[in-house]
């Protein structure tokens, strides 16, 4: 059975500041909350910081978690109210059907694989040469590139993004086909609401890891429920251990159905 959790974070505590600033540290805290992980089990998580005073941690786990340690270290352990909520994910999965539409949010790490990157650090070039890598994984850094990355892959995730019902995207934010930058696509019901970049180190190495992210929100139309379920449970894109890949759904607001 799969569970979706929401955990309130108090950003004013010292432990919270460490978790909020370091995806590796938050990954460790999330993993510590899920007992008896079997080989191959994956925990997806995402930090939503729409309200800077009330950031929210979301986690999708293959077994029922316990977030008491996060509440005690980085929450409001003595305050009233619900510190965290855990819900069975099965009812949502049962709603997946061809043609259904939902509001969605996804924080992802849009990347491309290329054999000739325009810019690569000396360390990265040396490593690739030594290990005989055939390609580099490079982050998409512009909003237009990130939006194109997302729209080019929705079919494989079991959904499509409907055409926008409002205005065209602002100049410079139109997604374009990689082979034909001049070809404009119709505006879609998706927008990038946040873009970020974090740098941290992994245990046992001094080499920094740079994570470039984009948060997508909008409306989706289910085209293949099986692929959609796989995307929900398995995550989307790389860097899942560091808070990327969790796709969440919600009912559409009134007037958008």
N, C-alpha and C positions, 0 to 999 in steps of 0.2 A: 504493500500500500504506500502511496506517495502523499506527502504532506507539504502544504504551503504555509510558511510562517511569516509573521510580521513582528519585528522587535523594535521598540522605541529606544533611541539613543540620546543620552544627555551630552550635548557637545561641549559643556563647560567643565567636564571632569578630565583629569590628566590622562587617564587610560583611554577615554573616548577620543581625545585628540590624536593619540597614537594610532588607534584603529581607523579613524577617518582619513588620516594622511597616508597610510601605508596599506595598500591592497594585500600585501603578503601577510601582514599582521592580522588583518581582518579575516583573511582566509583561514589562518590558524584558529581563530576564535570560533568561526563557523564550524570547522571540522570537529572541534572539541565538543560541540553540542549534539552530535549525532553518533549514537553508540553502534557498535557492531557493524561497521561498514564492510560489506563483502567485496572481494576483488572485482573491480570493474564498476562498482557503484560510484555515482557522481552526485555531488551536491552543487546545485546552481544557486548563486546568490547575487544580489544587487543592492547597492546603497542608493536610496532615493533621498536627495537633499533639497527638494523643492522648498521646504520651509527650513531655513538655516538654523532655527532654534529647535526644530524637532525632526532631525534626520531619521529615516526609517530604514531598517535592514529587512530585506525580503530574502527568504531562503526556501528552496525546493529540495526536499530530502526524501530518500527512499524508505526511511523508517521514521517513527515519531521522535522528534528531538526534545531536548531540554535546554532552554536558554537561560537558566538561572544564573550561570556564571557571567554572562554578558550583562544581565540586569544588575548584578552586584558590583561589577567592575565599571560599567559604562552606562548605567541607566539611572533610574530613580527608585532604588530598592525599598525605601520607606514611604514612598508616596502612594496615594490612593489611585485607583484605576487599574486598567488592564496593562500590565507591563509588556506582555507579548501574547500573540494569538496564534494558534495552530489549527489548521483546518484540513480536513480530508480533501484531497485533490480529485477524487473519483467523480463527484457530481459535475465538475467542470468538463472533464474528459468526455462524459456521457453526452454533453451538449454539442460536441463537434459533429457537424453535418455539412454536406455540400450546400453552398448557398448562404449559410449563416454568416452574419457579420458581427464583428466586435470592435470595440475600441482596444488599442494595444499600446504597450510600451516595451521597448527593447533597448538595453545598453549593450553595444557591441564594439568590437575592435576591428574596423574595416582594414583589410590588408590586401596586398597584391604580391604575387610571386613573379620575380623578374630575374633574368640572367645578367642584365646590365643596368644596375641601379644608377640613377643620376648622381646620387650622393650616398656614400657609404663610409663609415668610419674606418680608420686604418686597422683597428682591431677586427672589425667585421670582415673586411676584405682578406686579412691574413687568415682568419679562421676558415673562411670559405675555401681559400686556395689550399690550405693544409688538408682539409677534410674532403676536398674535391667535390664540393657542393655544386650542383648544376644551376641553382637559383637562390635568390635572396628573398626573404620575406620582409617587405617594406610596408610601412603604414601609409594609408591614404590620409592626407593632412588637410585638404580643403573640403569645405562643406559639399561642394558639387561632386567631388570624387567619392565622398562617403555616401551620399545619396544614390549615386549611380551604382556603387557596390551593393547597396541594399536592394534596389529595385531589380537589378540583374539576377538576383538569387531567390526571389520570393517563390517562384514556381517550385523550386526544389524543396522548399519548406512547407508546401501545401496550401499556399494562399496567394492572393493577388491584392494589389492596392487599387481601389476604384479611382476613376478620374475625379479630380477636385470639382466641387460644386460652386467654388468661389473664384477668386481672382487667380491669375497666373502667378508663378513664383517671382520673387524679387530678382532683379538683374544680378547675375553672378551666382545664383543659387539653383539655376536650372540644371538637372542631371542631363548628361549627354552621353552618347555611345562612345566608348573608348576609341574606336577606330574612326569615328567621324564626329569630332567635337562640335562641329557646326550644326549637327542635326538635333533639333530640340524635340523633347518629348512633351506630351500633354501634362499639365500639372496634375499631381496625384494627391490623394488624401493622406499625406504624410509630411511631417516636418521634423527638423532636427531641433530639439529643445535645449540641448546642452552638448558641449564639446570639451574634452579634457585631456590632460597629459600628466602622467605620474611617472616618477623615476624612483626605483628602489633596487636593492640587491638581494640575491638569493643566498640561502645559507651555504657556506663553504666556498663562496666566490666573491671577488671584489668587482666583478664586471657588472655595471649597472644595467638594469632592465628598464626600458622606456615603454610605457603603455599609452597608446593614443586611442581615445574612445569617442563615440558619438551616441547620443541617446535619441532614438526615433520614437515618435508618437503619431498616432493617426487612427485610420479605420482600415480594417482588412476584411477580405471576402474569402471564405474557406473554399478551396477547389479540390483538395484531397485530404480527407480527415485522417488517414493513416500517416501521411507525411507530416501533417500538422501536429499530430500527437507525438511523433518522433522528435519534432523540433521543440515542442514544449518540454518534453521529458529529458531530451539529450542536450538541449542548448543550441545556440546559433553562433557560428564563427569561432575564432581562436580566443585564447586567454580566459577560458571559463573559470579557472582556479582563482582568477583575480577580479571577479565581479562582473564579467561579461557573459552574454549569451542567454540570460534568463528573459524569456518572452512571457509577459503577463497580459491577460485579457480581462476586459470589463464590459458590462452592458453599455451599449451606445447611449449617449445623452438623448433626451427627448428632442425630436425634430431632426435627428440624424438616422433614423431607422428606415 
